[in-house]
């Protein structure tokens, strides 16, 4: 399973290497030529493997199959269009028991995150582990959206690609992550990195207590992640204080 996901990610990388125009595609707001090229490349591999697909760009195809791969062909495509080196391809295979395997390919920096259910998480073959931070006041936290108040962190970063932000929590680069927008993320934005986080030992929850792994293309969630349960509880409490 991991090999198929990696093959799809590599197909995206090859397609983007030949892409001349990374700007808006003119199809819908927020969709770029990179999104379309990446989606077409990945879907070819996944269809040949016999999997269903839930893609941000092309929706749900063969969703009744035993394995459905949730994919964001280019997470952080605005970053990519502007030359900000923080964007990725995220894939997560779901079976009837949840997340089975995941690959997140950091397209800008060449790193590959992998995780499998019960098998741990790695980056370029090295085991991942979170920072162990337990106090928000001493933590560096990634943000998506703009908070209405200071949460009490030590420092923050707003990087612009949820999949990589969450992988940074899994690997101890960030101590936590908070989505300060309201229901702005589809499952494709975080599913792959969710498994990476959980297999590395980090904890992830929806800010409003809902199930994160869904197969509904219209569903939106508000993910929050942390190195430890103690820090997650602080982040969730801070996030809940926003109007």
C-alpha positions in Angstrom: 0.0 0.0 0.0 2.8 2.4 0.9 4.5 1.6 -2.4 1.4 2.5 -4.4 1.0 5.8 -2.5 4.6 6.6 -3.0 4.3 5.8 -6.7 1.4 8.3 -7.0 3.3 10.9 -5.1 6.3 10.4 -7.5 4.0 10.8 -10.5 2.9 14.1 -9.1 6.5 15.2 -8.7 7.3 14.2 -12.3 4.2 16.0 -13.6 5.1 19.2 -11.7 8.7 19.1 -12.9 7.3 19.7 -16.5 4.8 22.4 -15.5 5.4 25.8 -17.0 2.5 27.7 -15.5 1.9 27.5 -11.7 -0.7 30.2 -11.6 -4.5 30.2 -11.3 -6.2 27.7 -13.6 -9.3 29.9 -14.1 -11.6 27.0 -13.2 -12.6 27.9 -9.7 -11.4 30.2 -7.0 -8.2 28.8 -5.4 -7.5 26.2 -8.1 -4.1 26.3 -9.8 -2.6 24.6 -12.9 -0.4 22.7 -10.4 -3.5 21.2 -8.7 -4.9 19.9 -12.0 -1.7 18.5 -13.3 -0.9 16.8 -10.0 -4.4 15.4 -9.7 -4.3 13.8 -13.2 -1.0 12.3 -12.5 -1.9 10.7 -9.2 -5.3 9.5 -10.3 -3.8 7.4 -13.1 -1.7 5.5 -10.6 -4.4 5.0 -8.1 -7.0 3.9 -10.7 -4.6 1.3 -12.1 -4.2 0.0 -8.5 -7.9 -0.5 -8.2 -8.5 2.0 -5.4 -11.4 4.4 -4.9 -10.3 8.1 -4.7 -11.4 11.1 -2.7 -9.6 14.1 -4.2 -9.8 17.8 -3.4 -9.7 18.5 -7.1 -11.9 15.8 -8.7 -14.1 14.6 -5.8 -15.1 11.0 -4.9 -14.7 8.3 -7.5 -15.5 4.6 -6.7 -16.1 5.4 -3.1 -17.7 2.0 -2.4 -14.4 0.2 -2.8 -12.7 -1.5 0.1 -9.8 1.0 0.0 -10.3 4.7 -0.8 -7.3 7.0 -1.1 -7.8 10.5 0.2 -5.6 12.9 -1.7 -4.7 16.5 -1.8 -2.6 16.7 -5.0 -0.9 19.9 -4.0 -1.5 21.1 -0.4 -0.3 24.6 -0.2 -0.8 25.4 -3.9 -0.9 29.1 -3.2 2.6 28.8 -1.6 3.7 26.9 -4.7 2.4 29.6 -7.1 4.2 32.2 -5.1 7.5 30.4 -4.8 7.1 29.8 -1.0 8.9 26.4 -0.4 6.2 24.8 1.8 3.8 22.6 -0.2 3.2 18.9 -0.5 1.3 16.0 -1.9 -0.7 14.2 0.7 -2.2 10.7 0.4 -4.0 8.5 2.9 -5.5 5.1 2.3 -8.7 4.5 4.2 -10.3 1.1 4.8 -13.3 0.2 6.9 -11.3 0.5 10.1 -9.9 4.0 9.3 -6.5 5.2 8.2 -4.4 2.4 6.9 -1.3 4.0 5.3 -0.1 7.5 4.4 2.5 9.2 2.4 3.1 13.0 2.5 5.7 14.2 0.0 7.3 17.6 0.7 7.5 18.7 -2.9 9.6 21.8 -2.2 12.2 20.1 0.0 12.2 16.5 -1.1 11.3 14.9 2.2 8.9 11.9 2.3 6.8 11.1 5.4 5.3 7.7 5.7 3.1 6.0 8.2 1.1 2.8 8.5 -1.4 1.7 11.0 0.5 0.1 13.9 3.8 0.5 12.0 5.0 3.9 13.2 5.9 7.0 11.2 9.1 8.0 9.4 10.7 10.8 7.5 13.1 9.6 4.8 13.4 6.3 6.7 14.1 7.9 10.2 11.6 7.3 12.9 9.6 10.4 13.9 8.8 11.5 17.4 7.2 14.7 18.7 8.9 17.3 20.9 7.3 16.2 24.2 6.2 19.8 25.0 3.5 20.0 27.7 3.1 23.8 28.3 1.7 26.2 25.8 3.7 29.1 27.2 7.0 27.4 26.2 5.8 26.1 22.8 6.2 27.0 19.2 2.8 26.6 17.5 1.8 26.6 13.9 -1.3 28.5 12.9 -3.8 28.4 10.1 -6.1 31.4 9.9 -5.8 34.3 12.3 -6.7 34.0 16.0 -8.8 36.7 17.6 -6.5 36.8 20.6 -3.0 35.7 21.7 -3.3 32.1 23.0 -0.3 32.3 25.3 2.3 30.5 23.1 6.0 31.2 23.2 6.2 31.8 19.4 4.0 31.0 16.4 4.5 30.3 12.7 1.9 30.6 9.9 3.3 28.4 7.1 0.4 27.7 4.8 0.2 23.9 4.2 -1.7 21.9 6.8 -0.3 18.5 5.8 3.3 19.7 6.3 2.4 21.7 9.4 1.0 18.6 11.0 4.0 16.5 9.9 6.2 19.2 11.6 4.3 18.4 14.9 4.9 14.7 14.4 8.6 15.3 13.9 9.1 17.8 16.8 9.7 20.8 14.5 6.5 22.4 15.9 5.1 21.7 19.3 1.5 22.2 18.2 -0.8 23.3 15.5 -4.1 25.2 15.6 -6.6 25.9 12.9 -8.0 29.3 13.8 -10.4 29.4 10.9 -13.8 27.8 11.1 -14.3 24.5 9.2 -11.8 25.5 6.4 -10.2 22.1 5.9 -11.4 19.1 4.0 -10.3 15.6 4.9 -7.7 15.7 2.1 -5.9 18.5 3.9 -5.0 16.5 7.0 -5.8 12.8 6.6 -2.3 11.7 5.6 -0.6 13.8 8.2 -3.1 12.7 10.8 -1.9 9.2 10.5 1.7 10.4 10.6 1.1 12.3 13.8 -0.7 9.4 15.5 1.9 6.8 14.6 4.7 9.2 15.7 3.0 9.7 19.1 1.5 13.1 18.6 -2.2 13.8 19.3 -4.8 15.3 16.9 -8.4 16.3 17.4 -11.1 18.4 15.9 -11.7 21.7 17.7 -15.4 20.9 18.1 -15.0 17.2 19.0 -16.1 15.7 15.7 -14.7 12.7 13.8 -11.8 13.8 11.6 -11.7 10.9 9.1 -14.7 11.2 6.9 -15.5 10.3 3.3 -17.8 13.2 2.6 -16.3 15.6 0.1 -18.5 18.4 1.5 -17.4 17.9 5.2 -15.1 20.5 6.7 -13.2 20.2 10.0 -11.0 22.3 12.3 -7.9 20.3 13.3 -5.7 20.9 16.3 -2.6 18.9 17.0 0.0 18.7 19.8 3.1 16.9 20.9 1.3 15.7 24.1 -2.2 15.3 25.5 -1.4 18.0 28.0 -0.5 20.5 25.3 -3.5 19.5 23.2 -5.9 20.2 26.1 -4.4 23.7 26.4 -4.7 24.4 22.7 -8.3 23.2 22.6 -9.2 25.3 25.5 -7.6 28.4 23.9 -9.2 27.6 20.5 -12.7 27.3 22.2 -12.3 30.7 23.7 -12.5 32.3 20.2 -15.9 33.7 19.3 
